[in-house]
């Protein structure tokens, strides 16, 4: 059973890599035909999306998890168990936020590659949830660890809001760049008040999902198997 789940993790990692690389290649082609001069900055912006960073994390978690399934038995290392729970949280939130707020909205990476978009925002988040639910090795997580699962989203939000006003967008000609429209105070209806509302709302969603992930870890399904 561990071998089968390990192979499944490798397939999930492959799907994530294909989606990220496919969208990056599509964006590079789009930038080259739209006179984007600062490609390193454009690539940095590409990897500043929460979705991309979460999917990179998911790929790493799947690959490390496959190795653990192939090479050891019993429960996962404690550090990996918490990282796996955190990434599962981010991927689930990615799926929720995209499908509720962003589906159908063109994001500033350039042209959207549809099959990659569905993998990044629907398929891989579902795979991350299923992996957390059913793959052997999961350990119970103490409730006092929840704050650690919130560190990355907080750091990302601070990074985004500090960087945004000082990052030019060559595609639109504006002197600012934000990965998602609801984080852009220049275009939001009530400026920073609207942004603050969405940041608090999404923070609450992340906290609730993280609590749900911890609660699931304390159930007996496949724990330490």
C-alpha atoms as an extended CHARMM CRD file, in Angstrom:
* protein
*
       225  EXT
         1         1  UNK       CA              0.0000000000        0.0000000000        0.0000000000  PROA      1               0.0000000000
         2         2  UNK       CA              2.8430000000        2.4310000000        0.8190000000  PROA      2               0.0000000000
         3         3  UNK       CA              4.3960000000        1.8020000000       -2.5990000000  PROA      3               0.0000000000
         4         4  UNK       CA              1.0890000000        2.5190000000       -4.3370000000  PROA      4               0.0000000000
         5         5  UNK       CA              0.6520000000        5.7800000000       -2.4220000000  PROA      5               0.0000000000
         6         6  UNK       CA              4.2700000000        6.6720000000       -3.1980000000  PROA      6               0.0000000000
         7         7  UNK       CA              3.6530000000        6.2430000000       -6.9110000000  PROA      7               0.0000000000
         8         8  UNK       CA              0.5310000000        8.3730000000       -6.5540000000  PROA      8               0.0000000000
         9         9  UNK       CA              2.5820000000       11.1150000000       -4.9240000000  PROA      9               0.0000000000
        10        10  UNK       CA              5.0830000000       11.0340000000       -7.7840000000  PROA      10              0.0000000000
        11        11  UNK       CA              2.2220000000       11.3940000000      -10.2690000000  PROA      11              0.0000000000
        12        12  UNK       CA              0.7980000000       14.3240000000       -8.2830000000  PROA      12              0.0000000000
        13        13  UNK       CA              4.2240000000       15.9920000000       -8.2080000000  PROA      13              0.0000000000
        14        14  UNK       CA              4.5090000000       15.4880000000      -11.9700000000  PROA      14              0.0000000000
        15        15  UNK       CA              1.1400000000       17.1630000000      -12.4940000000  PROA      15              0.0000000000
        16        16  UNK       CA              2.2320000000       20.1240000000      -10.3880000000  PROA      16              0.0000000000
        17        17  UNK       CA              5.5520000000       20.5120000000      -12.2200000000  PROA      17              0.0000000000
        18        18  UNK       CA              3.8480000000       20.2680000000      -15.6230000000  PROA      18              0.0000000000
        19        19  UNK       CA              1.3100000000       22.9350000000      -14.6430000000  PROA      19              0.0000000000
        20        20  UNK       CA              3.9130000000       25.3720000000      -13.2740000000  PROA      20              0.0000000000
        21        21  UNK       CA              6.3210000000       24.9210000000      -16.1860000000  PROA      21              0.0000000000
        22        22  UNK       CA              3.5190000000       25.0430000000      -18.7460000000  PROA      22              0.0000000000
        23        23  UNK       CA              2.1850000000       28.3380000000      -17.4070000000  PROA      23              0.0000000000
        24        24  UNK       CA              5.6990000000       29.8120000000      -17.1130000000  PROA      24              0.0000000000
        25        25  UNK       CA              6.4860000000       28.9290000000      -20.7450000000  PROA      25              0.0000000000
        26        26  UNK       CA              3.1590000000       30.4260000000      -21.8330000000  PROA      26              0.0000000000
        27        27  UNK       CA              3.8440000000       33.5930000000      -19.8350000000  PROA      27              0.0000000000
        28        28  UNK       CA              7.3810000000       33.9040000000      -21.2480000000  PROA      28              0.0000000000
        29        29  UNK       CA              5.9690000000       33.7160000000      -24.7610000000  PROA      29              0.0000000000
        30        30  UNK       CA              3.3280000000       36.3000000000      -23.9350000000  PROA      30              0.0000000000
        31        31  UNK       CA              5.8850000000       38.6720000000      -22.4140000000  PROA      31              0.0000000000
        32        32  UNK       CA              8.1630000000       38.3890000000      -25.4540000000  PROA      32              0.0000000000
        33        33  UNK       CA              5.3350000000       39.4900000000      -27.7610000000  PROA      33              0.0000000000
        34        34  UNK       CA              4.2190000000       42.3390000000      -25.4810000000  PROA      34              0.0000000000
        35        35  UNK       CA              7.5510000000       44.1390000000      -25.1790000000  PROA      35              0.0000000000
        36        36  UNK       CA              8.3010000000       43.1400000000      -21.5840000000  PROA      36              0.0000000000
        37        37  UNK       CA             11.9510000000       44.1270000000      -21.0850000000  PROA      37              0.0000000000
        38        38  UNK       CA             12.6400000000       43.1230000000      -17.5010000000  PROA      38              0.0000000000
        39        39  UNK       CA             12.1950000000       39.3440000000      -17.7250000000  PROA      39              0.0000000000
        40        40  UNK       CA             13.8730000000       38.6080000000      -14.3480000000  PROA      40              0.0000000000
        41        41  UNK       CA             11.3390000000       40.9170000000      -12.6720000000  PROA      41              0.0000000000
        42        42  UNK       CA              8.4770000000       39.2920000000      -14.5830000000  PROA      42              0.0000000000
        43        43  UNK       CA              9.6690000000       35.8390000000      -13.4580000000  PROA      43              0.0000000000
        44        44  UNK       CA              9.9480000000       37.0980000000       -9.8770000000  PROA      44              0.0000000000
        45        45  UNK       CA              6.3730000000       38.3340000000      -10.1380000000  PROA      45              0.0000000000
        46        46  UNK       CA              5.3140000000       34.9410000000      -11.5070000000  PROA      46              0.0000000000
        47        47  UNK       CA              6.7520000000       33.2270000000       -8.4360000000  PROA      47              0.0000000000
        48        48  UNK       CA              5.1410000000       35.8220000000       -6.1590000000  PROA      48              0.0000000000
        49        49  UNK       CA              1.6620000000       34.3680000000       -6.6780000000  PROA      49              0.0000000000
        50        50  UNK       CA              0.4020000000       32.4780000000       -3.6260000000  PROA      50              0.0000000000
        51        51  UNK       CA             -0.9060000000       29.8190000000       -6.0110000000  PROA      51              0.0000000000
        52        52  UNK       CA              2.4920000000       29.2210000000       -7.6010000000  PROA      52              0.0000000000
        53        53  UNK       CA              4.3460000000       29.1830000000       -4.2870000000  PROA      53              0.0000000000
        54        54  UNK       CA              1.7830000000       26.8000000000       -2.7680000000  PROA      54              0.0000000000
        55        55  UNK       CA              2.0430000000       24.4700000000       -5.7450000000  PROA      55              0.0000000000
        56        56  UNK       CA              5.8430000000       24.5160000000       -5.5670000000  PROA      56              0.0000000000
        57        57  UNK       CA              5.4730000000       23.5600000000       -1.9110000000  PROA      57              0.0000000000
        58        58  UNK       CA              3.0350000000       20.7900000000       -2.8480000000  PROA      58              0.0000000000
        59        59  UNK       CA              5.4580000000       19.3810000000       -5.4180000000  PROA      59              0.0000000000
        60        60  UNK       CA              8.2570000000       19.2730000000       -2.8290000000  PROA      60              0.0000000000
        61        61  UNK       CA              5.9670000000       17.6970000000       -0.2350000000  PROA      61              0.0000000000
        62        62  UNK       CA              4.8120000000       15.0500000000       -2.7090000000  PROA      62              0.0000000000
        63        63  UNK       CA              8.4010000000       14.2090000000       -3.7230000000  PROA      63              0.0000000000
        64        64  UNK       CA              9.7060000000       14.0310000000       -0.1590000000  PROA      64              0.0000000000
        65        65  UNK       CA              6.6280000000       12.0770000000        0.8780000000  PROA      65              0.0000000000
        66        66  UNK       CA              7.1320000000        9.5740000000       -1.9310000000  PROA      66              0.0000000000
        67        67  UNK       CA             10.7250000000        9.0470000000       -0.8040000000  PROA      67              0.0000000000
        68        68  UNK       CA              9.5670000000        8.4740000000        2.7770000000  PROA      68              0.0000000000
        69        69  UNK       CA              6.9640000000        5.9420000000        1.6700000000  PROA      69              0.0000000000
        70        70  UNK       CA              9.5380000000        4.0500000000       -0.3970000000  PROA      70              0.0000000000
        71        71  UNK       CA             12.2890000000        4.0160000000        2.2440000000  PROA      71              0.0000000000
        72        72  UNK       CA             10.7070000000        3.7760000000        5.6910000000  PROA      72              0.0000000000
        73        73  UNK       CA              7.7080000000        2.4800000000        7.5900000000  PROA      73              0.0000000000
        74        74  UNK       CA              5.6390000000        3.9410000000       10.3990000000  PROA      74              0.0000000000
        75        75  UNK       CA              4.8820000000        7.5850000000       11.0360000000  PROA      75              0.0000000000
        76        76  UNK       CA              6.3750000000       10.4850000000        9.1370000000  PROA      76              0.0000000000
        77        77  UNK       CA              9.0920000000       12.6870000000       10.6790000000  PROA      77              0.0000000000
        78        78  UNK       CA              7.4990000000       15.3410000000       12.8520000000  PROA      78              0.0000000000
        79        79  UNK       CA              8.9050000000       18.2080000000       10.7770000000  PROA      79              0.0000000000
        80        80  UNK       CA              7.5840000000       16.7050000000        7.5450000000  PROA      80              0.0000000000
        81        81  UNK       CA              4.1910000000       16.0130000000        9.1050000000  PROA      81              0.0000000000
        82        82  UNK       CA              3.7750000000       19.7160000000       10.0000000000  PROA      82              0.0000000000
        83        83  UNK       CA              5.0600000000       20.9340000000        6.6210000000  PROA      83              0.0000000000
        84        84  UNK       CA              2.7120000000       18.5140000000        4.8620000000  PROA      84              0.0000000000
        85        85  UNK       CA             -0.2190000000       19.7880000000        6.9310000000  PROA      85              0.0000000000
        86        86  UNK       CA              0.7250000000       23.4040000000        6.2040000000  PROA      86              0.0000000000
        87        87  UNK       CA              1.0130000000       22.8710000000        2.4580000000  PROA      87              0.0000000000
        88        88  UNK       CA             -2.2730000000       20.9560000000        2.4020000000  PROA      88              0.0000000000
        89        89  UNK       CA             -3.8530000000       23.9800000000        4.1100000000  PROA      89              0.0000000000
        90        90  UNK       CA             -2.4340000000       26.4160000000        1.5430000000  PROA      90              0.0000000000
        91        91  UNK       CA             -3.5260000000       24.2610000000       -1.3750000000  PROA      91              0.0000000000
        92        92  UNK       CA             -7.0660000000       23.8710000000       -0.0400000000  PROA      92              0.0000000000
        93        93  UNK       CA             -7.2900000000       27.6470000000        0.4910000000  PROA      93              0.0000000000
        94        94  UNK       CA             -5.9280000000       28.1990000000       -3.0280000000  PROA      94              0.0000000000
        95        95  UNK       CA             -8.7560000000       26.1030000000       -4.4300000000  PROA      95              0.0000000000
        96        96  UNK       CA            -11.3960000000       27.8440000000       -2.3130000000  PROA      96              0.0000000000
        97        97  UNK       CA            -10.2490000000       31.4210000000       -3.0180000000  PROA      97              0.0000000000
        98        98  UNK       CA             -9.7350000000       30.8700000000       -6.7290000000  PROA      98              0.0000000000
        99        99  UNK       CA            -13.0930000000       29.2490000000       -7.3250000000  PROA      99              0.0000000000
       100       100  UNK       CA            -14.9780000000       31.7950000000       -5.1990000000  PROA      100             0.0000000000
       101       101  UNK       CA            -13.1590000000       35.0330000000       -6.1040000000  PROA      101             0.0000000000
       102       102  UNK       CA            -10.8810000000       34.6450000000       -9.1110000000  PROA      102             0.0000000000
       103       103  UNK       CA            -12.3470000000       32.1950000000      -11.6210000000  PROA      103             0.0000000000
       104       104  UNK       CA            -12.7490000000       33.9700000000      -14.9460000000  PROA      104             0.0000000000
       105       105  UNK       CA            -10.4920000000       36.8980000000      -13.9640000000  PROA      105             0.0000000000
       106       106  UNK       CA             -7.3110000000       37.3890000000      -16.0160000000  PROA      106             0.0000000000
       107       107  UNK       CA             -4.3420000000       37.6240000000      -13.6620000000  PROA      107             0.0000000000
       108       108  UNK       CA             -1.2220000000       39.7000000000      -14.3950000000  PROA      108             0.0000000000
       109       109  UNK       CA              1.0860000000       36.8260000000      -15.4100000000  PROA      109             0.0000000000
       110       110  UNK       CA             -0.0780000000       37.2830000000      -19.0120000000  PROA      110             0.0000000000
       111       111  UNK       CA             -2.0300000000       34.7360000000      -21.0160000000  PROA      111             0.0000000000
       112       112  UNK       CA             -3.5670000000       31.9250000000      -18.9470000000  PROA      112             0.0000000000
       113       113  UNK       CA             -2.9250000000       28.3190000000      -19.9800000000  PROA      113             0.0000000000
       114       114  UNK       CA             -6.2770000000       26.7040000000      -19.2700000000  PROA      114             0.0000000000
       115       115  UNK       CA             -5.2330000000       23.1170000000      -18.4830000000  PROA      115             0.0000000000
       116       116  UNK       CA             -2.4210000000       24.4030000000      -16.2550000000  PROA      116             0.0000000000
       117       117  UNK       CA             -4.8560000000       26.7510000000      -14.5340000000  PROA      117             0.0000000000
       118       118  UNK       CA             -7.2110000000       23.8870000000      -13.6910000000  PROA      118             0.0000000000
       119       119  UNK       CA             -4.3750000000       21.7240000000      -12.3910000000  PROA      119             0.0000000000
       120       120  UNK       CA             -2.9730000000       24.5080000000      -10.1960000000  PROA      120             0.0000000000
       121       121  UNK       CA             -6.3050000000       25.6550000000       -8.7590000000  PROA      121             0.0000000000
       122       122  UNK       CA             -8.4690000000       22.5230000000       -8.7330000000  PROA      122             0.0000000000
       123       123  UNK       CA             -6.7110000000       19.2090000000       -9.3510000000  PROA      123             0.0000000000
       124       124  UNK       CA             -3.5560000000       19.6070000000       -7.2470000000  PROA      124             0.0000000000
       125       125  UNK       CA             -5.4800000000       21.1310000000       -4.2930000000  PROA      125             0.0000000000
       126       126  UNK       CA             -7.8300000000       18.1280000000       -4.3670000000  PROA      126             0.0000000000
       127       127  UNK       CA             -4.8370000000       15.7690000000       -4.5260000000  PROA      127             0.0000000000
       128       128  UNK       CA             -3.2440000000       17.5430000000       -1.5440000000  PROA      128             0.0000000000
       129       129  UNK       CA             -6.4530000000       17.1080000000        0.4570000000  PROA      129             0.0000000000
       130       130  UNK       CA             -6.7740000000       13.4380000000       -0.4970000000  PROA      130             0.0000000000
       131       131  UNK       CA             -3.1190000000       12.8870000000        0.3650000000  PROA      131             0.0000000000
       132       132  UNK       CA             -3.6640000000       14.3550000000        3.8220000000  PROA      132             0.0000000000
       133       133  UNK       CA             -6.7920000000       12.2920000000        4.3580000000  PROA      133             0.0000000000
       134       134  UNK       CA             -5.6270000000        8.8920000000        3.2080000000  PROA      134             0.0000000000
       135       135  UNK       CA             -1.8710000000        8.5350000000        2.6770000000  PROA      135             0.0000000000
       136       136  UNK       CA             -0.0940000000        6.4970000000        5.3950000000  PROA      136             0.0000000000
       137       137  UNK       CA              2.2950000000        8.1650000000        7.8060000000  PROA      137             0.0000000000
       138       138  UNK       CA              0.2200000000       11.0530000000        9.0970000000  PROA      138             0.0000000000
       139       139  UNK       CA              0.7550000000       11.9460000000       12.7620000000  PROA      139             0.0000000000
       140       140  UNK       CA             -1.6030000000       13.8350000000       15.1040000000  PROA      140             0.0000000000
       141       141  UNK       CA             -0.7680000000       17.5340000000       15.3630000000  PROA      141             0.0000000000
       142       142  UNK       CA             -1.1140000000       19.4100000000       18.6350000000  PROA      142             0.0000000000
       143       143  UNK       CA             -3.4170000000       22.4310000000       18.5600000000  PROA      143             0.0000000000
       144       144  UNK       CA             -0.6340000000       24.7090000000       19.7760000000  PROA      144             0.0000000000
       145       145  UNK       CA              1.1260000000       24.1310000000       16.4350000000  PROA      145             0.0000000000
       146       146  UNK       CA             -1.5800000000       25.9380000000       14.4770000000  PROA      146             0.0000000000
       147       147  UNK       CA              0.2290000000       29.3010000000       14.5910000000  PROA      147             0.0000000000
       148       148  UNK       CA              3.2110000000       27.7760000000       12.7490000000  PROA      148             0.0000000000
       149       149  UNK       CA              0.9190000000       26.9170000000        9.8400000000  PROA      149             0.0000000000
       150       150  UNK       CA             -0.0230000000       30.6090000000        9.5460000000  PROA      150             0.0000000000
       151       151  UNK       CA              3.5310000000       31.9920000000        9.3380000000  PROA      151             0.0000000000
       152       152  UNK       CA              3.9860000000       31.5830000000        5.5890000000  PROA      152             0.0000000000
       153       153  UNK       CA              0.6780000000       33.2670000000        4.5700000000  PROA      153             0.0000000000
       154       154  UNK       CA              1.4210000000       36.1920000000        6.8960000000  PROA      154             0.0000000000
       155       155  UNK       CA              4.9490000000       36.6150000000        5.5210000000  PROA      155             0.0000000000
       156       156  UNK       CA              3.6170000000       36.3810000000        1.9560000000  PROA      156             0.0000000000
       157       157  UNK       CA              0.9220000000       39.0180000000        2.6150000000  PROA      157             0.0000000000
       158       158  UNK       CA              3.4540000000       41.4210000000        4.1710000000  PROA      158             0.0000000000
       159       159  UNK       CA              5.8860000000       40.8180000000        1.2820000000  PROA      159             0.0000000000
       160       160  UNK       CA              3.1310000000       41.4440000000       -1.2690000000  PROA      160             0.0000000000
       161       161  UNK       CA              1.8370000000       44.6480000000        0.2820000000  PROA      161             0.0000000000
       162       162  UNK       CA              5.3090000000       46.1320000000        0.8580000000  PROA      162             0.0000000000
       163       163  UNK       CA              6.5810000000       45.1730000000       -2.5940000000  PROA      163             0.0000000000
       164       164  UNK       CA              3.4560000000       46.1000000000       -4.5720000000  PROA      164             0.0000000000
       165       165  UNK       CA              3.7530000000       49.9180000000       -4.6980000000  PROA      165             0.0000000000
       166       166  UNK       CA              7.4070000000       49.7440000000       -5.7740000000  PROA      166             0.0000000000
       167       167  UNK       CA              7.0830000000       47.0980000000       -8.4970000000  PROA      167             0.0000000000
       168       168  UNK       CA              6.2690000000       48.4200000000      -11.9920000000  PROA      168             0.0000000000
       169       169  UNK       CA              3.9250000000       46.4690000000      -14.2540000000  PROA      169             0.0000000000
       170       170  UNK       CA              5.2060000000       46.6170000000      -17.8230000000  PROA      170             0.0000000000
       171       171  UNK       CA              2.0770000000       44.9840000000      -19.2150000000  PROA      171             0.0000000000
       172       172  UNK       CA             -0.2700000000       47.6930000000      -17.9290000000  PROA      172             0.0000000000
       173       173  UNK       CA              2.1720000000       50.5940000000      -17.6560000000  PROA      173             0.0000000000
       174       174  UNK       CA              1.3410000000       51.1730000000      -13.9850000000  PROA      174             0.0000000000
       175       175  UNK       CA              4.0460000000       51.8190000000      -11.3570000000  PROA      175             0.0000000000
       176       176  UNK       CA              2.6220000000       49.1160000000       -9.0860000000  PROA      176             0.0000000000
       177       177  UNK       CA              2.0890000000       45.3520000000       -9.2980000000  PROA      177             0.0000000000
       178       178  UNK       CA             -0.1330000000       43.0820000000       -7.1960000000  PROA      178             0.0000000000
       179       179  UNK       CA             -0.7380000000       39.4020000000       -7.9290000000  PROA      179             0.0000000000
       180       180  UNK       CA             -4.4890000000       39.5150000000       -7.2340000000  PROA      180             0.0000000000
       181       181  UNK       CA             -7.0130000000       42.3100000000       -7.8520000000  PROA      181             0.0000000000
       182       182  UNK       CA             -8.4780000000       42.1610000000       -4.3450000000  PROA      182             0.0000000000
       183       183  UNK       CA             -5.0270000000       43.0590000000       -2.9450000000  PROA      183             0.0000000000
       184       184  UNK       CA             -4.6160000000       46.1150000000       -5.1680000000  PROA      184             0.0000000000
       185       185  UNK       CA             -5.5190000000       49.2790000000       -3.2010000000  PROA      185             0.0000000000
       186       186  UNK       CA             -5.2680000000       51.4230000000       -6.3520000000  PROA      186             0.0000000000
       187       187  UNK       CA             -8.1160000000       49.6450000000       -8.1130000000  PROA      187             0.0000000000
       188       188  UNK       CA            -10.1900000000       48.4150000000       -5.1490000000  PROA      188             0.0000000000
       189       189  UNK       CA            -13.3750000000       50.3800000000       -4.5480000000  PROA      189             0.0000000000
       190       190  UNK       CA            -12.4040000000       51.5300000000       -1.0560000000  PROA      190             0.0000000000
       191       191  UNK       CA             -8.6340000000       51.3280000000       -1.4100000000  PROA      191             0.0000000000
       192       192  UNK       CA             -6.7990000000       49.8680000000        1.5490000000  PROA      192             0.0000000000
       193       193  UNK       CA            -10.0680000000       49.3530000000        3.4480000000  PROA      193             0.0000000000
       194       194  UNK       CA            -11.2130000000       46.8810000000        0.7850000000  PROA      194             0.0000000000
       195       195  UNK       CA             -7.8030000000       45.2190000000        0.8070000000  PROA      195             0.0000000000
       196       196  UNK       CA             -7.8690000000       44.9470000000        4.5980000000  PROA      196             0.0000000000
       197       197  UNK       CA            -11.3210000000       43.3520000000        4.4550000000  PROA      197             0.0000000000
       198       198  UNK       CA            -10.1600000000       40.6670000000        2.0250000000  PROA      198             0.0000000000
       199       199  UNK       CA             -6.9030000000       40.0630000000        3.8980000000  PROA      199             0.0000000000
       200       200  UNK       CA             -8.8140000000       39.5190000000        7.1490000000  PROA      200             0.0000000000
       201       201  UNK       CA            -11.3820000000       37.3320000000        5.3910000000  PROA      201             0.0000000000
       202       202  UNK       CA             -8.7530000000       35.1410000000        3.7630000000  PROA      202             0.0000000000
       203       203  UNK       CA             -6.7500000000       34.9780000000        7.0050000000  PROA      203             0.0000000000
       204       204  UNK       CA             -9.8810000000       33.6770000000        8.7220000000  PROA      204             0.0000000000
       205       205  UNK       CA            -10.3580000000       31.0890000000        5.9650000000  PROA      205             0.0000000000
       206       206  UNK       CA             -6.7200000000       29.9690000000        6.2860000000  PROA      206             0.0000000000
       207       207  UNK       CA             -7.0980000000       29.6840000000       10.0500000000  PROA      207             0.0000000000
       208       208  UNK       CA            -10.2950000000       27.6480000000        9.7480000000  PROA      208             0.0000000000
       209       209  UNK       CA             -8.8140000000       25.3480000000        7.1290000000  PROA      209             0.0000000000
       210       210  UNK       CA             -5.6590000000       24.8850000000        9.2110000000  PROA      210             0.0000000000
       211       211  UNK       CA             -7.8270000000       23.9820000000       12.2110000000  PROA      211             0.0000000000
       212       212  UNK       CA             -9.7010000000       21.4870000000       10.0300000000  PROA      212             0.0000000000
       213       213  UNK       CA             -6.4360000000       19.9400000000        8.8520000000  PROA      213             0.0000000000
       214       214  UNK       CA             -5.2790000000       19.5720000000       12.4650000000  PROA      214             0.0000000000
       215       215  UNK       CA             -8.6200000000       18.0600000000       13.4460000000  PROA      215             0.0000000000
       216       216  UNK       CA             -8.3140000000       15.5220000000       10.6370000000  PROA      216             0.0000000000
       217       217  UNK       CA             -4.7970000000       14.6500000000       11.8050000000  PROA      217             0.0000000000
       218       218  UNK       CA             -6.2120000000       13.6110000000       15.1500000000  PROA      218             0.0000000000
       219       219  UNK       CA             -8.4750000000       11.0330000000       13.5540000000  PROA      219             0.0000000000
       220       220  UNK       CA             -7.1840000000        7.4930000000       13.2470000000  PROA      220             0.0000000000
       221       221  UNK       CA             -7.2630000000        6.9790000000        9.4910000000  PROA      221             0.0000000000
       222       222  UNK       CA             -3.9030000000        5.5390000000        8.4010000000  PROA      222             0.0000000000
       223       223  UNK       CA             -2.0520000000        7.2580000000       11.2350000000  PROA      223             0.0000000000
       224       224  UNK       CA              1.5010000000        5.8150000000       11.6330000000  PROA      224             0.0000000000
       225       225  UNK       CA              0.7750000000        3.0470000000        9.1440000000  PROA      225             0.0000000000
